[in-house]
Structure formats: structure tokens, C-alpha cells
Amino acid sequence: MKKILIIFVSLASTFSFSQKITSKFSVNYNKNVETYFLAEILSAEYRKNNKDFELYKIKTCSDYQPIVKNALLKYEQLKNSSIAIETARINDVLLEKYGSGNDIMMKPLLYHKEFPSTEWLYDYQYSSNNLTKKQNEEVTELIKNYISELSKFYIQENIEQFFTENKKFYTGGITEYNQQIPSGFTNAMEEFYGEKFNSYTIFISPMMMWPIEDNEGRGIGTDVDLKSGGKNIYEIASPFMKVQKEGQFGYDNQFQARFLSVHEFGHSFVNKEVYKHKDKLEKFKNLFETSKLKEIMIKTGGYGDYQTCVAEHLVRLGEIQTARIQKDFDRAKKLEEYHLKNNFIFLPQLEEKLKKYNSNRKKYRKFGDFVPQLLEVFENSDIEFINNALVKDKK
């Protein structure tokens, strides 16, 4: 889901924000990201994995996502293009050989200068603690080569014209999302996590397809390391409301917008701290694999990895705490109920454990300092508790 100061001008033009909200925060869109999702639309027929779902997304989302519909009408003839074939191939290879989805494409797309540039803004290197050094290098080369081809596609097919033609819709979407966001929420996040980032950007993505049910969309969090040593963090947000009439843009839902924004930004604070302790989570890995939790997490959120399951719990913990710091207790309560309903069963224990962190911030200056103690909740669990909690939650 966000995806600012002048430093962001090379990634995307900035959008003015209310003075009540920190200048480190902005809402925009990014042409690299949108061009990638356009290529995904064109590639559906060539997919080996998830082809039925990709075709379903096109059929469904084109009914209520005007940008998807406009893209299909304008670029129908490009379904047999080389970029369509290459987009299908890279997604299939990443999934089959490396176990990764299209979310990993967001980071390198932002490391590249915004199209029509063919140059890289920073040196991109893929890194996953689930892969070997050689595999990480293979993924890096695969992605870099693909994005270079995508930038050429942008120029050759004059995709710039599409954004010019649809500028009004993108501007409307930015304004609509902007209106949902709580003032100063990034300050509250920095207070809770004890850490600051250079900037926080939401990139709306009306081109990203995600079937909308119960006003729920998809957010993807990522970040960019700066040469200066800082970090810019992002959320890329699909629409989560169906556009049914003029003046709607797909982002007019306050709860979902706030949830996705705080959630996806939260991953930049949390993931790096969880992944430092992969070995410490070996016991939980076994519990995750042998209990019903893995099956449930895959069905409800696509979280099939034990480290991801832990990170997702801690990010949700951070959402609730951020709301409380902002004295938005109604939002905090709704978030608790929402996440427990979706089987994030360790939240009550994590919240109890967190009292020690909140009462002793001189000792635990950063969230990362306290993560090892939070991980004890997962380590000390057992299959009986997990399965009973899941069954109880489903009744």
C-alpha cells in the first residue's frame, strides 16, 4: 500500500500535502510500476503458473478499474509482443525456481530512473536469506535484464502518451487516497519503532489488478537505499473500491487506506529485524509446517513461509500501537478485531509482551532491540495451542 521532499523528484514528481502532515510523506504514482503492471496484463495468455487467476483478474478488474479497461482497449494489439512473453517468463521462473512472486519486482523498479530513462538510479542487488549467494546473483541479473527491456518497451510504444491521456484519473486517485490518511501517522510510527526513514511515499497503482471483495485491495511495501546512507520507503497500492461512477477513483475507504499504508510502511521497520533471527525461529518453523497454521495463512494471505508469518504478526502489532499513539482507540480496536478474525492468533500474547518494551524505552530504544523477546512468543508455542486457536477463531 504507498507508495515528499525534493529528493524524490528523480523517482516521481512530488504531490503537495497538507501542512498538518509531515513533509516526509507524499502520495503519487510511478510510471515504472504502472508500466510493469501493464506488461502483466498483456502477458496473461503466456503464463504457465496461475494463468487462470491472471485471466480472471483481467475479466473481473476491467469491469471496475477504468485504467485497466483503458489499457486493454489501447494496447490489445500488444498481447503478442516480446514484452508480454518476457513478463510471463520472468514471473514463471521467479515462482518456479526461486519461490518469489511479483512483489519482488517493486524494489528494482524504483532503483531504476523513471521511464522513459534507460538508466539506473542506484545499483540494484537482490538479496534473500532463503537463497544462496549464487541464486541471489541469478535473480539480480534476471530482473535487471527484464527491466532494461521494459524501459525500451516504454519508449518504443510511447507509453508516455497513456499517462498523458489518463492524467486526470491519476490526479484524482492521488487526491482521493490523500484524503483518507491520518495526520502525522509516520511520526507515530517513528515513535513506536524508535527509528526514522528519509521519506514515506504511497504510489497508487490503478493498473495493478486485485479482485475487490469486501473493500479489500493489495498493498506492496518496499524501500530504496540511498547513497547518503538513508532509506526511502514505499507502499504500492491497488484500488480497494470499485469505480462505479464519475468522480470515483478506487481509494475512497478510510479504514482500508489507513490499514494498508501503516501496514506496508511497517514492513520496512519489521522485516529486517525478523530476518536477522532466522536461526532463532527454527523451532517455530517446525510448528508452522506441522500445524494447521501454514495452510490457513496461505489461504487467507498467501503467507507460506514461517519468517513471513512472524513478520506479518509483528507488522500488525505495530499498526495497533501506531493507532494508540495517535489516540485513535477506535481504529486500534477495529484493527485488533480485523486481524484476529484473519487468524493472527499470536497478537494477544505479543501485545502482553510489548508492555515491557513500552515501559522501558531507555533500555529498548529501537523496536529491533526488543524483537528477540517477541520471538519467544512463537518459539514457546505448541501445535495444540495453534490448532485450537485457529479452530476457535473459525467458529
N, C-alpha and C positions, 0 to 999 in steps of 0.2 A: 503494500500500500503505500511513494511519496513522490519520491519520489518521490534571493539570498545575497549575500554580499557579492560585490563585483567579481570575486574570484570564480564565480560560476559562469561567467559570461562565455567562456570557451566551451562549456558543455551545453548550455542552453541560455536563451535570453531570459532575463530576470523578470519577475512579476511583482509589482508593488504590493505591499501588505500593510495591514492596519498598524498604526503606531503602538497599539496595545500589545502587539505580538513581536517577539524578538526578531531583530533584523537578520538573525542567522537562519531563519525559516522562510521557505517560499514554496509556492505551488506552480508547476509549469508542465510542459510536455517535452519529450526529447525525440528528435527525428530519427535517430539511430534505433531507438527502441520501437518506435512505430513502424519503421521500415522492416525491422525483423519480424514483427507480428504480421505485417502484410505478406511477407515471404512465407510465413507459416500457413496462412490462408491458402496461398497458391499451391502449397506443397501437399495438401491433404491426400490427394489421389495417389501419391507415390509412397505414402507411409507404409512400412511393414508392421510396425508396432502401433497400436492404438488408432488404426485407420478409421474404424467405425466411430470412435469417440470424436476424432477430428472432424469427420463429415457431419456428425450430429451437432457439434458446436457451430459449424457453419450454417446449417439449416436453422438451428434454434436462434442463435445470436443475431443473425442477419434480420430477423423479424423485429428486434427492438434495439439494435445498436446501429444507428444511422451511418457511422463511419465504416463499419464492416459492410453494410449494404452498398454504400457508395464505392468502396474499394472493389467489390465484386463486379459492379457494373462497369467501372472504368478499366479494370485490369483483367477481365475474363480471358483475354487472348494470351495472357502470360502464364497460364496454368501449365503450359508445356515448355516453359523457359528453363534455362540451365539453373537459375537460382531456385526455382521450385524443386527441381530434382536434388540439388545440393542441400537445400534446407531439410528435406525429408531424410536424406542420407545422414547428415550430421546428427539429427535428433535420434535416429535409429541406432547409430553407432554409439553415441553417448549413453543411451539407455542400455543397450545390449552388452557393451564391452566394459563400461565404467560405472553403470548404475546411477546415472545422473539424468535429471530432467532439464527442461528448457530454462529453469530458473538460473542455472549457472551461466547462461548467456548474457544476463543483465550486466554483470560487472565488467566484462571486456567491452561491451557496447559503450559503456561510459568511460572506459580507458581510451577509447578512440575519439578523436576530434569529431564534432558533429558533422554529419554529411551535409554538403557534398565533399567535404575534405576527405582525402585518402590517407591522411597521416594519423599516427597515434599520438595521443596527448601524453601518455605515460607508458612505461614498459610493462606490459601485462604478463603475468605468470600465474597459471592455475596451480592451486595447492589444496590437496585434501589429505587428511591423515588416514583415510581409508585406502589410499592408493600408494604404490611405490613411487620412488623418485622418477623412474623411467616412465611410468604411466602418467604422472603429472606432466611430464615433458611432452608426451604424446598428445594429451588433451590440449595443452597450451598451443602446440603447433596446429592442431586441427581447428581450433577456434580462431586463431589469428588468420589462418588462410581463408577461412569462411568469411570472416568479417571484411577482409580485403575485397573479396568477391561481392559482398553485399554493398559495399561503398561504390563499386563500379556499376552495379545494377542501378543504384540510386541515380547516378549520373546519366547512364545510357537511356533509362526510361523516363527521365525527367520527373522523378517522384516529387521534386520540389513543388511542381505545379499542383499536386494533390493537396498539399498543406496550404497553399495559397487559396485554392478553391474552398477549402473547409476551415479557413482561419476563424470564421465566426463561431463555428461549433466548438473548436478547441478553446477559444477565449471564454465562451460561455461555460464550458466544463471546468475551467480553472476557477472562474468566479464562483460557481456552484459549490465546488469542493471547499474552497476558501471559506465559505460561509458556515461550514459545519465544524470547523476546528476550534477547540477551546484555547483561549488566550494563554500564552506563556507555558504551554504544556511541555515544551522542550526544557524550560528552566526546571520544572518539577522533575523531569526525568534525570537531568544532570544532578539535582539534589539527591535523589534516591540512589543513583548508581555511583555518585562520587567521582564522576568523570565527564569531560566535555569533548565535543567534536566541533570541528571547524564550522560546519553548516549542516542543515537539515532540509532536504528537498523532497517534495512529493511530485512525482511525474504521473499525471493522469495518462491512462492509455486506453482511449476509446476503441483502439484497434485490437486490443487483447480480448480474446473470446473466453468467456467463462459462463456457462449456463446459469441464469439467475433464478434462484429459488429462495423464498423467504428473505428477500433483500440481502443476499449474501454474495459477495464477489471474491476476487482473488487479489492478494497483495504479495509483492515480492520485495524483500529487503536486500540491499547490497550497499557497498561502500567503495570509495576510491581513496587510496593512499596518496598523499601529496608529497612532492619533493621536499617541501618545507618540514615534513615530519608530522603534519596534522592529518586529519581524515575527514572527508565529506561523506555523509551517509544519506541514503535514498530509500524511498518506497515507490515502487511502480504499481499503480492501482488500476485494475479493470473496473468497468462500471458495475454497480451493485443495485441499480434501479433500472427498470425497463423504461425506455424512452417511448412514450405513447402519444405525445403531442408537442407542438411547437413550444419552445421555451424550456424544455427539459433536456438534460444532458447526461443523466445516468448516475449522478452523485448526490442526489438530494435525500440523504438519510443520515441524520446526525450520529446515531449510535454506531452504525457500521463504519462511517468515515473516521470517527474518533478511535474506535477499536482497531481498525486496520493501521492507522497512522502510528499510534503508540506501539502497537504490536510489532510492526515491521522495523521501526527505528530501534525497538528494544533488542532485536536480534544482533545489532552491531555492538551493543553493550554486553550481551549474554554469551553468544556463541563462542567467541574466542576464549572465554573463561571456562566454559564447559569442556571444550576440546583439548584444553591443557591437561585434563584429568582422565583421559581415555582409559588408562590402565586401572585407575581407581574404581571405574564403573564396570569392571569385568563381572562382578557378582550380579549386578543388575542386568547386564547383557543376557545372562542365562535366564533370569527371571522374566525378562521381556520376551525372550524367544519361546519359553516353555509355557507361559501363562496365556490367557486369552487377550492380553493387552496388545500384542503386536497386531493381531487380526483386527481388533477394534480400532486401533489407531490408523491402520491402513484404510479401513472403510470410512472413517469419519474425517480424516485429514491427509491421508497419504503418507503418514509418518511410519515408515517401515524400518527405521534404524534406531537403536537404543539411545545413542547420543542425541539424535534429533528429538526423541521423545522427552528426554531430560531438558534439553534446551527449550522446547516448546512450553513445558511446565514453568520454567523459570521466567520466560518472557511474559507469560500470563500473570505470574506473580507480580512482575514489575508493572504491568498495566493497572492492576488493582491498587498498588501502592502509589502510583502516579496520580490516580484519581483521588486518593485520600489526601495526598499532599496538597492537591488543589481544592480540598474540602468539598469535592463533588462526591458526596457519600452515596447518592442515588446511583450514579454511574458505577461506583465501586461495587455496590450490591448487585446491580444488573450484570456486571462482568463476572462476579463470583458465580451467580446462578447460571449464566450462559456457559461458562467453562466447565462447571461440574456436570451440567446436562450433557456436555460433549466428552465426558469420561476423563477429564483431567483430575483423576482421583487423588493425587498426592497434594493438591492445593491446600487443604486444611492443615496438614502436617507441616507443610512449608511455611504457611503463614504463622503457625505457632513458633516454629524455629526462628523465624525472621525477627521476632520480638527482641532477641538478643542482639541482632545487628542494629536495629533501630535505637536501642537503648545504650549502645556503646560505640558510637561513631568515631570517637577518638582512637579506639583500637582498630576498628574496621572502617578505614577511611574510604575504601572503594568496595563496591559490590564483589569484585573478584577476590578480595581478601576473605570474604565470608562464604564463597561458593563451596569450598571443601566441606564446611559444616552442613550446608544444604544438601549436598550429595549423600550425606549419611541417611537421609530420609529414604532414598532409593536403595542404597546398599543394605539397610536394615529391614527392608520389606521382605515379604514372602509370597509364594504363589497363592496361598489360601486367602490372604488379605486382598490381593489384587483381584482374584476371580470373584470373591464375594462382593467387593466394592463395585465391580463392573455389573454384576448381576443386579445388585440392589439399585444401581443408578438407572438400569433399563426398565425397572418395574413401573 
